[in-house]
Amino acid sequence: MKRLTSLFTLAVAALVLMQCEPNVSERTPDSGTVDFSSYVAVGNSLTAGYADNALHRDGQLNAFPAILAEQMKQAGGGDFFQPLVNPGVGSNADGQARLELRLVPGPDGQPTLSPQPAAADGQDIFRRQQTGPFNNVGVPGARIFHLVTPGYGNSAAGAGNFNRFFTRFKSDPMATVVGDAMLAEPTFFSLWIGNNDVLGYATSGGSGNPDGGIGGMDITPMDVFQQSLDGIIATLTAGGAKGVVLGIPDITTIPFFTTVPWNGLVLTAEQAGMLRAGFAAQLAAMGVPDEQIPALVPDFQAGQNGFLIADPETAVVNFRLATENDLILLSVPQDSLRTRWGSQVPIPNRFTLRQEQIQAINTATTQFNTALETAASGAGLVYVDMNPTLQQARTGLVFDGMLLSTQFVTGGLFSLDGVHLSPRGNAVVANGVIEAINRGYGATLSPVNISAYEGVRFP
């Protein structure tokens, strides 16, 4: 009898629990107030799917626009054609064969980062039978004014004035990137541009002009940025298309700038003393008066120290110890850092960013993002700011039961070049865009399962 009562009690409890379950009905994907039938993605390497220091097919197929287009198909979206590179082949931002960064087993059996051939010499990286119009016109290396520059894909323009990637799929020698985007007659578009307008300066250690210039390592002048942006938005919306405009990430969320710690120089008391004595001797040999030498000798101490970095603003010696306000770039040669650089020899300027340079980058990024958001609002478009997500990811975010972060290699969001996204990172961006589209246009696009996309491949 007790057994019967127990079974009855379990049955009643199960019935109660079933009745308490939320009544969840899956939403039917819908485009809301917009038309996804011809989606076109406009931008630079982040749009193209560049990753691991090369443009390769895996990256292209997992670029955020490709992920987004698949979700749009459930709500009336059409085919999404990309200028795909050949399988197993990679190119750099100029469309030429390049080494692709990969994790491979090291001598000690631990994974190590190594450049591997991504294409054979002379091998054509594109399928020559591919013809446009293309739905993804993301061009690695493009700055905002490049999108409206006639002949940006024209090799006759001369070195430095054209893009060897765009020249592979342009519609005409004097075509513009935005003009080629319009050939697909977009009904909806995404625009993610402006990153390279600060990134060239940032990744070169502030080697260019922070006050504005159009050289590859300069920060783009605000008037040039604004004029180009106005033209791009006017062209893309001329046929009534709606879209999303994405903002520029803060460089402090990018592993390229945050992986090498500023205070990574660890010394014993003996080593610190030897370094101080060595620099004192050097300064004396230079003829520096004895009374000035103590103030100029780097204050090496036992334990963690800031790396020794070049600084042209430092009087007499032009070097100093790094502080928490400085950034050491991922491009700094690690072998040199393990031997003399950062201790006996200052790390050269091209591998560091000083506080005033970081401030110039942050100021330009803020101005550019304000312009992007204002332009989007004025044209009735949706602005997408991924910075809050990336800022939170610095300490870790959980997506689909996985802990993801901006940490280099192990974080899962960024590829092995420390700048561009992994497939999993692209999925996070795609979901951010989907959320913005649903909110801004009343659509009901389904987010993707982020765990279905790869992070960094380990050997």
N, C-alpha and C positions, 0 to 999 in steps of 0.2 A: 504494500500500500504506500509506503514511504517512497519507493522508487517511482510509482505512478504519479504521486503528488509532485515529485521533483521534476519529472518530465513535463507535467502540466504547467508548472511554474516557469520552466525554461521556455516553453512555447509562448506563454503569455508575454514574457519579457521580450522575446524576439519580436512579437507582433507590435509591442509598444515602441521598441527601437525603430522598427521599420516605419511606423507612423511619424516618428520624430525626425526622420531623415529629411533634409531640405529638398524641396521640389525644384531641382535644377533642370532646366530645359536648355539644350544647346541652341545658341543663337545661329540663325541662318546668316552666313556671310552676306553682307550687303554693302554697296558702295556709298550709301548715304546721299549726299548732295553733289557728289563728283562722279566722274566717268573714268574708269580704269582701263578702257579698251585699248589705249595706246600710251603706255607708261614709258617715259624717257628719263634716264638718269644722267645728270650733267655734273662734272666735277673733275677731280684730279685722281691721284693714286688711291685714295681712300674709297672712291667710287669704282675705280677700275678693278680693284681686288688685289692690288700689289701687296706682297707679303714675303717675309724671309729674305728681303733684299733683292727680290726679282718679281717680275710679272709672269706668272705661270698659270696653267689651265685650272689647277685645283683652286687657286686663289680667286680666279675669275668666277668660277662656278659657285663659289661660296661668298662672293662679295655681297654686301648688304642689299644692293639693288636686285640682285638675282634672287635672294631669299624673299625679299619684299614682293617681287613680281609673281612668285609662286603662290603667295597668299592672296594676291589680287586676282589671280585666275579664278578663285572660288567666288569672286564677286564681280564677274564680267570682264576681268582683265584678259588681254590678248597675249600673243607670243612675245617673248623677250629675246631679241637677237643681240648677241655680243660679238665683237671682233676677236674671237678666241685664238689664242696661240696654239701651236701644235702640241699634242700630248707629250709630256716629258721634256718640254723645252721652256726656257725662261729668258726674259729680257730685262734690261735695266730701264730706267725712266726715259732713256733716249731711244728705246726700241732695239737695242743691240744686245747680243748674247752676253750673259753675265753670270758670275758665280752666285749660287744660291746658298744661303746659310742653312746648315742642317746640324742636328745633334747626332753625333756618331760616338761609338765607344772609344774612350781614350786609352792610353797605354796602361793605366791602372784599372781599366775596366769601367771607370765612371764616365758618364756622358760628358762630352766636350763639344764646344761650338766650332764648326769647321766649314769653310767655304768649299762647295762642291760644284763641279761643272754642271751648268744648267742647259747647255746647248753646244753642239759641235761647231767648230769654226766654219763660217760660211753657210750654215744651215738656215734656211728661211724660217723665221719664227711663226709666221702666219700661214694659214691655209689661203693660198692665192685665189681659190675659187669663191671665197667669201665676198659677198657684195652687200652694200647697205640698201636702204638706210638701217642704221643700228639703233637699238634702244638704249644701249649703254655707251655714252661718249665720254666716259671718264678717261682723262689723259694724264698719266703719271708725269709729274714735273710741272704741270700747268699752274700758273698763277692767275689771278682773276682777270687781268688784262689780256692774257693769252687767249682766253675763250672768245674774245671779240677781235682778235688780230688776224686780218686776212693773210694767208700764206704761212700760217703757223705750221702747216704740214708740207711746205714747199721747200725742198732741198736746195733750190736755186737761191733761196733767201740768204744762204751763207751760214757758216757755223755760228751757233749761239742764237740765231734768229728763227729757228724752226725746231720742231719736235719730231724725232725720228720714229716715235711710236705713232703719233697722229698721221705722219706721212704714209703709214702703211694702210690706213683705212679711210683717209679723207675722200670726199666725193670729187674734189677738184683742187688743182694746185693752189688756188687762191681762196679756198673755202675757210670759213671760221668754224670753230668747234660748235658754237651755238647755232650757226647756220645749218650744220649737219644734223644737229639735234632736231631742228624743225622739219627736216626731210621726213621724219617718222610721224609727222602731224600729231604731236602730243596732245592728249586730252588731260594728262596728269604728268607731273614731273617732280623730281627731287633735285635740289641744287645744294651740293656740299663743296664749297670753294672758299679760299682764303687761307687755308692752312699753310700753303707754301709761301704766302706773302709775309709770313713771319718765320717759317721753319728754316728757310735757307740761311737766314741770319743766325738763328738759334743753333742749328746743327754745325755751323762753321765756327762756333765759339765767338760770335759777334764780329766776324771778320769784315762784314760789309758796312753799309751806311745805315745807322739806326734812325737817322732823320728823314730818310726817304730816298729811294732810288729804284731803278728797274733792273739793276744787275742781279745775278743769281743769288748773291749773298746779302742783298739789301732788303730792308723792310720797305714794302710798297708805300709810296706816298698816299696820304688819305684822299687827296683829290682824285688821283688816278683810280684808287679803289672804288670810290663813290661813283665816278663817272662810268666805270666799267660795269658796276653792279646795276646801275639804273638801266643801262643798255641791255644787259642780260635779262633782267626781269621784264622789261618792256617787250622784248622779242619773244620770250617763252610764254607770256600771257596774251600775246596779240590775237591768238585764235580762240581765246576764252578758256584756255587750260588753267586748271588749279594745280596746286602743288605744295610741297614742303621745302623749307629753307633751313638747313642745319647750321648751327654755330660752330665756331672754332674751339677745339679743346685747349685747356690750360696746359702749358708744357710741363707743369709739375705733376701732371697725371700720367705722363708718358715715360716708360722705363728708360728710354735713351738718356734722359736727364736726371734720373733719380736712382739708378742702380749702383753706381760707384759712390760710396760715402765720402763726404768731404773730409772726414777725420779717420780715414782708413789706414793711416801710417802708425803702426804700433812699434814702439821702441823699448829696449831695455835702458836702464839708467846709463850703462856704459856706452851704448850706441848714441844716446842723446848727447852725452858729454863729448864724444868724438866729433859729432856733427857740429856742435857749437864751436869747438876748438878749430875745426877745419874752416868754417866760415869766417871766424875771427882772423885766421891767418890769411885767407884770401883778401879780406878787406884791407888788412895791413899792407899786403903786397900791392894793392891798388893805390896806396898812398892816402887812404882815409885816415884822418887824424885819430889818434888813440882814444880821445875822449868821446868820439862819435860812434866808435865801433860797438860798444855794448848795446846801444839802442837799435843798431842795424842787424845784429846777429839774430837769426830766427830762434825763437824761444822753445827749442825742442825739449821735451820732458819725457820721463819714463811713462809708458802707457800709450793711450791714443793721442795722436796729434793730427792737426790739419795737414793735408799734403802741402808741400812747397809748390806754389804756383807763380807764374810770371804775372806781373802787374805793372804796366808802364806808368801808372799813376803813383807808384811808390818811389819816394825820393831816393836818389843815389844808386840803389841796388836794383830797382825794378823787379823785385820779387818779394813775396811774403808768404806766411802760412795761411792756408784757406780757413774760412770761417763758415758757420752754418748758413750764411747768406750767399755762399758761392755754390756753383754746381760743377761737378766733374762729369764730362760726357762719356757715354758708353764707348765712343770711338777711340778713347785713349788706349794706346798699345799696352796690353796687360803685361807682356814680358818686360817692357821698359819700366812699368810701374813696380814690378817686383824686384828690380835691380837698383837703378839710380834715380829714375824720375820720381819727383815728389819728395825726395829726401836730399840727395846731393845735387840734383839738377832740377830747376823749376819745370813743372809741367807747362808746355807751350800754350800760348793764348788760344790756339785753335781747338784745344781740348777742354776748355773751361768756359764758364760764364760767370762774370763778376756781378755784383749787386746792381750796378748801374745799367749793365746790359740786360739783366733780367727785368729790371724796371721798364726799359724801353720796349721789350717784348710784351710785357703785361699791359702796358699802356696801349700799344698798337692792337693787341688782341681784343681789349675791351672796346676800343673805338670801332674796330671792324665788326665785332659782334653787335654793337649798338646799331650800326648801319644795316647789317643783315636783318636784324629783328624789325627795325623801322621800315625797311623796304618790304618785308613780308607783310607786315600789318597794313601798309598803305595799298598793297595790291590784293588784299583779301586772302592772303596765303597763311599757312600755318608755320610758325617758327618752332624748331626743335632744338632744345638745349640739352645736350648730353653731358654737360659738365657736372651737374649734381650727381649723376650716376657714377661718373668716373672718379669724382672726389670721394664718394663713399667707398668705391672699390679700392681706394688706396689702403684701407684697413680691412677690406674683405666684404663681399656681398654674396648672399646665397641665392642662386637661381636654379630652379628645378632640382633642389636638393644638393647642389654642388656649391662649394665655396670657391668663388672667383675673386681675383684681385688684379691690381696693376703690377704686381711683382714680376720681374723679368723671368722668363722661362716657365716658372712653376705657377704663375698666377692664372694662366689660361686665356687671358683676354688679348694679349699682344703676341705678335709673331716674333721670330728670332732676330729681326732687325731692331726691335725695341721701339719702333715708331708706328708701324702698320699693324692692323688687327689680325688676329687669327680667325679661322672660320667661326669659332665660338664667340669671339668678340664682335664679329659682324652680325651674328644672330642677336646679340644683346642690342646692338644699334638698330637692327631691323625691328625688334620688338618695341624699342623706344619710338621709332617712327610710326609704327602701327598704332601705338597708344595715342600719339598726337593726332594721327589721321582720324581715328575713331572719335576722339574728343572734339576736334575742330570741325569735322565735316559730317558728323552723325553717322559714320560708317560702323560696320561691325566685323572688321577683319579679325581673323583669329591669330593670336600670337603663335610663334613657333616654339617647339620644345628645344631649348638651348642645349640640353644634354645630348641631343642627336648630332651636334656639330663638334668637330675636333678642336682641341686646344693645340698645344705644341706636341709634336710627335716625338716620343722618346725611343731611343734605339733598344 
